[in-house]
Amino acid sequence: MIEKKPKGEPQGPPKLGDPGEHPLSVLLFSWMRSTLFFRILMALLAALGVFLIAYEIVFLYRGHSGIENLPGFFGVFGFIAFGLAVLSGWPLGKLMRRPEDYYDTTSGEAGDDR
């Protein structure tokens, strides 16, 4: 007769990681895989965001120009600047990309210089 373990106990050795994953990375960072860590991290980031917005509203910053005095200006400006930096990679990639057969030789064999 097979003994069944209670539901609270693990049913075998814990899964330590994906095949090919380094054991040291599993040992150091496996605690980050839980849903509890994700929920705590998201709650901390949300609290930090609320705190920074409240800090900006309470402690007024006097900018050099009128637009800098708007609440959230630096966040919007940073988001737009980052978006432009990311999107500029698309035309730059098209400009610098080489054709697929760039390294092919005329004879079909690499290194054949006859």
C-alpha positions in Angstrom: 0.0 0.0 0.0 1.3 3.5 -0.9 1.5 6.1 1.8 0.2 9.5 0.9 1.8 12.5 2.4 -0.3 15.3 3.8 -0.9 18.2 1.5 1.4 20.6 3.5 4.5 18.5 2.9 6.5 18.6 -0.3 6.0 15.6 -2.6 9.7 15.1 -3.4 12.9 17.0 -3.8 12.4 20.7 -4.7 12.9 21.7 -8.3 16.0 23.8 -8.3 16.0 25.2 -11.8 15.8 24.7 -15.5 18.2 22.2 -17.2 21.5 23.9 -17.9 21.0 26.5 -15.2 24.0 27.1 -13.0 23.6 25.8 -9.5 25.0 28.9 -8.0 22.4 31.1 -9.7 19.7 28.8 -8.4 21.2 29.0 -4.9 21.5 32.8 -4.9 18.3 33.9 -6.8 15.7 31.2 -6.4 14.0 33.2 -3.7 13.1 35.7 -6.4 10.9 33.3 -8.3 8.0 33.2 -5.8 4.8 35.2 -6.3 5.2 36.7 -2.9 8.5 38.4 -3.9 6.8 39.7 -7.0 3.9 41.1 -5.0 6.1 42.7 -2.4 8.3 44.2 -5.1 5.3 45.7 -7.0 3.9 47.1 -3.7 7.2 48.7 -2.9 7.5 50.3 -6.3 3.9 51.6 -6.2 4.5 53.1 -2.7 7.8 54.7 -3.9 5.9 56.2 -6.9 3.1 57.6 -4.7 5.7 59.0 -2.3 7.7 60.7 -5.1 4.6 62.2 -6.6 3.5 63.5 -3.2 7.0 64.8 -2.5 6.9 66.7 -5.8 3.5 68.3 -5.0 4.4 69.2 -1.4 7.9 70.6 -2.0 7.6 72.9 -5.0 10.5 73.0 -7.3 11.3 76.3 -9.0 12.6 75.7 -12.4 14.4 77.9 -14.8 11.5 78.0 -17.3 7.7 77.9 -16.8 7.3 74.4 -18.2 9.6 72.9 -15.5 7.2 74.0 -12.8 4.5 71.6 -14.0 4.0 68.5 -11.8 5.3 65.5 -13.6 7.3 67.4 -16.2 10.5 65.5 -15.6 8.8 62.1 -15.7 7.1 62.9 -19.0 10.2 64.4 -20.5 12.3 61.4 -19.5 9.7 58.9 -20.9 9.6 60.8 -24.2 13.4 61.0 -24.4 13.8 57.3 -23.6 11.2 56.4 -26.2 13.0 58.5 -28.8 16.3 56.8 -27.9 14.8 53.3 -28.3 12.9 54.2 -31.5 16.1 55.7 -33.1 17.6 52.2 -33.1 15.1 51.0 -35.8 16.3 53.3 -38.6 19.9 53.1 -37.4 19.7 49.2 -37.6 18.3 49.4 -41.1 21.1 51.8 -42.1 23.9 49.6 -40.6 22.6 46.2 -41.4 24.4 44.0 -43.9 22.8 41.7 -46.4 22.5 38.0 -45.4 25.0 36.9 -48.1 27.6 39.5 -47.1 30.3 37.0 -46.1 29.7 34.5 -48.9 32.4 34.2 -51.5 31.9 33.9 -55.3 33.1 30.3 -55.3 30.9 29.3 -52.5 33.7 28.2 -50.1 34.9 30.5 -47.4 38.7 31.2 -47.6 39.0 30.1 -51.2 41.0 32.9 -52.9 41.6 31.3 -56.4 
